[in-house]
């Protein structure tokens, strides 16, 4: 198998690549990046005979198409995905090569499903798998795994936490962007748009994260999960950057216009407040608390089985790069093995076998803390 990773020199891209080079069936891992500096690579990737660095710009369509024709799968890890998911997927479709991304922006997902890309992919007989990271990705597969064990799914709650000690590059752009304006949630059986960054809830995560304050964020799951899990009433997605002072400051910036996207005139020059704030967030002042080098997920699925109310909960904690990169790597290997057969645009819960995926995920050292609560239909969940 020959894989090409867009954004291959970035943290998430290297997370994918480090797993792929360990696999016997993988012969080549091409790390495509706008800045393909070998000094940015981990030693294992730099020394591997399977890796190759190339320069590639996601804005150069024809160059991407030609490069994609030489591989079996394209894995897009270059965010922010509201800017990159569509052009890279379109090039993959034209090259007739399977595509995977770790897209966590709902706008890109929305366009992939509702544009000509879906039709073109089906006609070309290829898969465009979007959102195959950690969130979305692993948590979508967990939801499907629990849904398959229920007669009916009533509610889904997806919570995540990322420490700024792990945040770099395009991840900052996504982290600010996902709180802007009205963002989708699935409430009472339909898409509802709520104000991003509101709806604060205190949730307990595994140590060393502890209690974190999560808020509404603009992720794709409210738009994808109802396609595959019928009859669900509520799908709520909330996230947090920690320590708490980060989200509090972002909230203040948003309320005071410092995250505005309309250019303003400053001494004769046009400046976009959002771009300035994004640049400043790239450097945290010395002495500020950056939090632990850990991120976390919590998945809660509520439903019914044999006349009883069931609540499944899954918790995970770990480093962001492997937690995001491993799912994309595993999915690409499943594609190569013929275990992903859906053609066209699809989300993880629509094409990934949960048992096979979770088996491979756990074999790589992942740990999932799970609980199951059973109550009578006449009792009320607490």
C-alpha positions as CSV (number, residue, x, y, z in Angstrom):
1,X,0.0,0.0,0.0
2,X,1.2,3.5,-0.9
3,X,-0.2,6.3,1.2
4,X,0.1,10.1,0.7
5,X,-0.4,12.3,3.8
6,X,-1.4,15.9,3.2
7,X,0.1,17.9,6.0
8,X,2.5,15.1,6.6
9,X,5.1,17.1,8.5
10,X,2.5,18.4,11.0
11,X,1.8,16.8,14.3
12,X,-1.4,15.0,13.2
13,X,0.2,13.9,9.9
14,X,3.2,12.4,11.7
15,X,0.8,10.7,14.1
16,X,-0.7,8.8,11.1
17,X,2.7,8.2,9.5
18,X,4.3,6.7,12.6
19,X,1.7,3.9,12.6
20,X,1.7,3.3,8.9
21,X,5.5,2.7,8.6
22,X,5.2,-0.2,11.1
23,X,2.8,-2.1,8.8
24,X,4.2,-4.8,6.6
25,X,1.8,-4.1,3.8
26,X,2.7,-0.4,3.6
27,X,5.6,0.2,1.2
28,X,5.6,4.0,0.9
29,X,4.4,6.8,3.0
30,X,4.7,10.1,1.2
31,X,4.7,13.1,3.5
32,X,3.3,16.0,1.5
33,X,3.6,19.4,3.1
34,X,3.8,23.1,2.2
35,X,7.0,23.2,4.3
36,X,8.6,19.8,3.9
37,X,11.5,20.4,6.3
38,X,13.0,17.0,7.4
39,X,14.2,18.7,10.6
40,X,10.5,18.9,11.7
41,X,10.1,15.1,11.5
42,X,10.5,12.7,14.4
43,X,13.7,10.5,14.2
44,X,11.8,7.4,13.3
45,X,10.1,9.0,10.3
46,X,13.3,10.7,9.2
47,X,15.2,7.4,9.3
48,X,12.5,5.2,7.8
49,X,13.1,3.9,4.2
50,X,9.4,4.0,3.7
51,X,9.0,7.8,4.0
52,X,9.5,10.4,1.4
53,X,9.0,14.2,1.7
54,X,7.5,16.3,-1.1
55,X,6.3,19.8,-1.3
56,X,2.6,20.2,-2.1
57,X,0.2,23.1,-1.9
58,X,-3.5,22.3,-1.4
59,X,-4.4,25.3,-3.7
60,X,-2.7,23.7,-6.7
61,X,-5.3,21.3,-8.0
62,X,-3.5,19.8,-11.0
63,X,-0.4,19.1,-9.0
64,X,-2.4,17.3,-6.3
65,X,-4.2,15.2,-8.9
66,X,-1.0,14.1,-10.5
67,X,0.6,13.2,-7.1
68,X,-2.5,11.3,-6.0
69,X,-2.5,9.1,-9.0
70,X,0.6,7.4,-7.8
71,X,-0.8,6.2,-4.5
72,X,-3.6,4.0,-3.1
73,X,-5.0,6.4,-0.5
74,X,-4.8,10.1,0.4
75,X,-5.0,11.0,4.0
76,X,-5.7,14.7,4.6
77,X,-4.4,16.0,8.0
78,X,-3.9,19.6,6.9
79,X,-6.4,21.9,8.7
80,X,-8.3,24.0,9.1
81,X,-10.6,21.8,7.2
82,X,-13.2,24.4,6.5
83,X,-10.5,25.6,4.0
84,X,-8.9,22.3,2.9
85,X,-11.3,19.4,3.0
86,X,-13.2,20.2,-0.2
87,X,-10.2,21.0,-2.5
88,X,-8.2,18.0,-1.4
89,X,-11.2,15.6,-1.7
90,X,-12.1,17.0,-5.1
91,X,-8.5,16.3,-6.3
92,X,-8.6,12.8,-4.9
93,X,-11.9,12.1,-6.6
94,X,-10.5,13.3,-9.9
95,X,-7.5,11.1,-9.4
96,X,-9.8,8.2,-8.6
97,X,-8.0,7.4,-5.3
98,X,-9.6,6.7,-1.9
99,X,-9.6,9.7,0.5
100,X,-9.6,10.0,4.3
101,X,-9.5,13.1,6.3
102,X,-9.7,14.1,10.0
103,X,-12.1,17.0,9.3
104,X,-13.5,18.5,12.4
105,X,-15.2,21.5,10.8
106,X,-18.9,21.1,10.1
107,X,-18.8,23.4,7.0
108,X,-16.4,21.2,5.1
109,X,-18.4,18.1,6.0
110,X,-21.6,19.7,4.9
111,X,-20.1,20.6,1.5
112,X,-18.6,17.2,0.9
113,X,-22.0,15.5,1.5
114,X,-24.1,18.0,-0.5
115,X,-21.8,18.8,-3.5
116,X,-21.0,17.0,-6.7
117,X,-18.1,15.3,-4.9
118,X,-20.4,12.6,-3.6
119,X,-21.8,11.8,-7.0
120,X,-18.3,11.9,-8.6
121,X,-16.9,9.6,-6.0
122,X,-19.6,7.1,-6.5
123,X,-19.2,7.1,-10.2
124,X,-15.4,6.7,-9.8
125,X,-16.0,3.8,-7.3
126,X,-14.0,5.4,-4.5
127,X,-14.6,6.2,-0.9
128,X,-14.4,9.7,0.6
129,X,-14.2,9.1,4.3
130,X,-14.5,12.3,6.2
131,X,-14.0,12.9,10.0
132,X,-11.8,9.9,10.7
133,X,-9.7,11.3,13.6
134,X,-10.4,11.4,17.3
135,X,-13.4,13.7,17.4
136,X,-14.9,13.2,15.0
137,X,-13.7,9.7,14.3
138,X,-13.2,7.3,17.3
139,X,-16.1,8.7,19.1
140,X,-18.4,8.2,16.1
141,X,-17.3,4.6,15.9
142,X,-18.0,4.1,19.6
143,X,-21.5,5.6,19.2
144,X,-22.1,3.1,16.4
145,X,-20.8,0.2,18.6
146,X,-23.2,1.2,21.4
147,X,-26.1,1.8,19.0
148,X,-25.7,-1.7,17.6
149,X,-26.4,-3.0,21.1
150,X,-29.6,-1.1,21.6
151,X,-33.1,-1.4,20.2
152,X,-33.4,2.3,20.0
153,X,-31.0,5.3,20.6
154,X,-32.5,8.3,22.3
155,X,-29.7,10.7,23.0
156,X,-26.0,11.1,22.2
157,X,-23.6,13.4,24.1
158,X,-20.1,13.9,22.8
159,X,-17.6,15.9,24.9
160,X,-13.9,16.6,24.3
161,X,-11.1,18.5,26.0
162,X,-7.8,19.6,24.5
163,X,-5.0,21.1,26.5
164,X,-3.2,24.1,24.9
165,X,0.0,22.4,25.8
166,X,-0.8,20.1,22.8
167,X,-2.1,22.9,20.5
168,X,-0.2,24.2,17.5
169,X,-0.5,25.5,14.0
170,X,-3.9,25.2,12.2
171,X,-5.5,23.7,15.3
172,X,-5.6,27.2,16.8
173,X,-7.6,28.4,13.7
174,X,-10.1,25.6,14.2
175,X,-10.3,26.2,17.9
176,X,-11.3,29.8,17.4
177,X,-13.4,29.3,14.4
178,X,-15.6,26.6,15.9
179,X,-17.1,29.1,18.4
180,X,-18.0,31.8,15.9
181,X,-21.6,32.5,15.0
182,X,-24.4,29.9,15.0
183,X,-23.2,26.3,15.0
184,X,-25.3,23.1,14.5
185,X,-26.6,20.8,17.3
186,X,-29.3,18.1,16.8
187,X,-32.1,18.8,19.2
188,X,-35.6,17.2,19.3
189,X,-35.0,15.4,16.0
190,X,-33.7,18.3,13.9
191,X,-30.7,20.5,13.3
192,X,-30.8,23.6,15.5
193,X,-28.3,26.4,15.3
194,X,-27.0,27.7,18.6
195,X,-24.5,30.3,19.5
196,X,-21.0,28.8,19.6
197,X,-19.2,28.9,22.9
198,X,-22.3,28.9,25.0
199,X,-24.1,26.2,27.0
200,X,-21.3,25.7,29.5
201,X,-21.5,22.4,31.3
202,X,-19.1,21.0,33.9
203,X,-18.1,17.4,33.0
204,X,-15.8,14.9,34.7
205,X,-13.0,13.5,32.6
206,X,-10.3,10.9,33.4
207,X,-7.2,12.1,35.2
208,X,-5.2,14.2,34.8
209,X,-8.0,16.3,33.3
210,X,-10.6,16.1,36.0
211,X,-13.6,18.5,35.9
212,X,-13.7,20.6,32.7
213,X,-16.1,23.2,31.5
214,X,-17.3,22.3,28.0
215,X,-19.3,24.4,25.6
216,X,-21.2,24.1,22.3
217,X,-18.7,23.8,19.4
218,X,-19.1,23.5,15.6
219,X,-18.3,19.9,14.8
220,X,-19.8,17.6,12.2
221,X,-21.5,14.9,14.2
222,X,-24.9,16.6,14.6
223,X,-25.0,16.4,10.7
224,X,-23.6,12.9,10.1
225,X,-24.9,10.7,13.0
226,X,-28.6,11.1,12.1
227,X,-27.9,9.7,8.6
228,X,-26.9,6.4,10.1
229,X,-28.6,6.1,13.5
230,X,-32.3,6.6,12.8
231,X,-34.8,7.9,15.4
232,X,-32.2,9.6,17.7
233,X,-33.7,12.6,19.4
234,X,-30.7,14.6,20.6
235,X,-27.0,14.8,19.5
236,X,-25.0,17.3,21.6
237,X,-21.4,18.1,20.9
238,X,-19.4,20.3,23.4
239,X,-15.7,20.9,23.8
240,X,-13.1,22.8,25.8
241,X,-9.7,24.2,25.6
242,X,-7.9,23.9,29.0
243,X,-6.9,25.5,31.3
244,X,-10.2,27.3,31.8
245,X,-8.6,30.7,31.4
246,X,-8.2,30.0,27.6
247,X,-12.0,29.5,26.8
248,X,-12.8,32.4,29.2
249,X,-10.4,34.7,27.2
250,X,-11.8,33.5,23.9
251,X,-15.3,34.3,25.1
252,X,-14.2,37.8,26.0
253,X,-12.5,38.3,22.7
254,X,-15.6,37.2,20.9
255,X,-17.9,39.5,22.9
256,X,-15.6,42.5,22.4
257,X,-15.2,42.0,18.6
258,X,-11.6,40.8,18.7
259,X,-12.6,37.7,16.7
260,X,-14.5,39.7,14.1
261,X,-14.0,38.6,10.5
262,X,-14.7,41.9,8.8
263,X,-11.6,44.0,8.0
264,X,-11.2,47.3,9.8
265,X,-9.0,50.3,8.9
266,X,-6.0,50.9,11.2
267,X,-3.8,53.8,10.2
268,X,-4.6,53.3,6.5
269,X,-4.3,49.5,6.5
270,X,-7.0,46.9,6.5
271,X,-6.7,44.5,9.4
272,X,-9.0,41.5,10.2
273,X,-9.4,41.2,14.0
274,X,-9.7,37.4,13.7
275,X,-6.4,37.1,11.9
276,X,-4.6,39.3,14.5
277,X,-6.0,37.3,17.4
278,X,-5.1,34.0,15.7
279,X,-1.5,35.2,15.3
280,X,-1.3,36.3,18.9
281,X,-2.7,33.0,20.2
282,X,0.2,31.1,18.6
283,X,2.5,32.4,21.3
284,X,1.4,31.9,24.9
285,X,3.2,34.3,27.3
286,X,5.7,32.8,29.7
287,X,4.4,31.9,33.1
288,X,0.8,31.1,31.9
289,X,-0.6,27.7,32.8
290,X,-0.6,25.6,29.7
291,X,-2.3,22.6,31.3
292,X,-1.3,18.9,31.2
293,X,0.0,17.4,27.9
294,X,-3.2,15.3,27.6
295,X,-6.5,15.5,25.8
296,X,-9.7,13.6,26.5
297,X,-13.0,12.3,25.1
298,X,-16.3,11.3,26.7
299,X,-19.1,9.5,24.8
300,X,-22.5,9.0,26.3
301,X,-25.2,7.0,24.5
302,X,-28.7,6.6,26.0
303,X,-31.3,4.3,24.6
304,X,-33.5,1.2,25.2
305,X,-32.9,-2.5,25.1
306,X,-35.5,-5.2,25.8
307,X,-37.7,-2.8,27.7
308,X,-35.0,-1.3,29.8
309,X,-33.2,2.1,29.7
310,X,-29.5,1.7,29.0
311,X,-26.8,4.4,29.3
312,X,-23.3,3.6,27.9
313,X,-20.4,5.8,28.7
314,X,-16.9,5.7,27.3
315,X,-13.9,7.8,28.5
316,X,-10.5,8.2,27.1
317,X,-7.4,10.3,27.8
318,X,-4.1,10.6,26.0
319,X,-1.9,12.6,23.7
320,X,-3.7,14.3,20.8
321,X,-1.4,13.4,17.9
322,X,-1.5,9.6,18.2
323,X,-5.1,9.8,19.4
324,X,-6.0,11.6,16.1
325,X,-3.5,9.9,13.8
326,X,-4.1,6.2,14.8
327,X,-7.8,6.2,13.7
328,X,-7.0,7.5,10.2
329,X,-4.1,5.0,9.8
330,X,-6.4,2.1,10.9
331,X,-9.1,3.2,8.5
332,X,-6.6,3.4,5.6
333,X,-5.5,-0.2,6.4
334,X,-9.1,-1.3,6.6
335,X,-9.7,0.2,3.2
336,X,-6.7,-1.6,1.8
337,X,-7.9,-4.9,3.2
338,X,-11.4,-4.5,1.6
339,X,-13.2,-3.8,4.9
340,X,-14.5,-0.4,3.8
341,X,-16.9,-0.9,0.9
342,X,-19.2,2.2,0.9
343,X,-18.6,4.4,-2.1
344,X,-19.1,8.1,-2.2
345,X,-18.9,10.5,0.8
346,X,-19.4,8.8,4.1
347,X,-18.7,9.4,7.8
348,X,-17.0,6.8,10.1
349,X,-20.2,5.5,11.6
350,X,-21.5,4.8,8.1
351,X,-18.6,2.5,6.9
352,X,-16.2,1.4,9.7
353,X,-16.8,-1.9,11.4
354,X,-16.7,-1.0,15.1
355,X,-15.4,-4.4,16.2
356,X,-12.6,-4.5,13.7
357,X,-11.6,-0.8,14.3
358,X,-11.8,-1.0,18.1
359,X,-9.8,-4.3,18.1
360,X,-7.0,-2.6,16.1
361,X,-7.2,0.6,18.2
362,X,-6.9,-1.4,21.5
363,X,-4.0,-3.5,20.1
364,X,-2.1,-0.3,19.6
365,X,-2.3,0.5,23.3
366,X,-5.4,2.6,23.5
367,X,-7.4,2.4,26.7
368,X,-11.2,3.0,26.9
369,X,-12.9,3.2,30.3
370,X,-16.5,2.0,29.8
371,X,-19.6,1.9,32.0
372,X,-23.1,0.6,31.4
373,X,-26.1,1.7,33.5
374,X,-29.3,-0.3,33.3
375,X,-32.6,1.0,34.8
376,X,-36.3,0.2,34.6
377,X,-38.4,2.1,32.0
378,X,-40.3,3.4,35.1
379,X,-37.2,4.9,36.7
380,X,-35.6,8.2,35.9
381,X,-31.9,8.5,35.0
382,X,-29.9,10.7,37.3
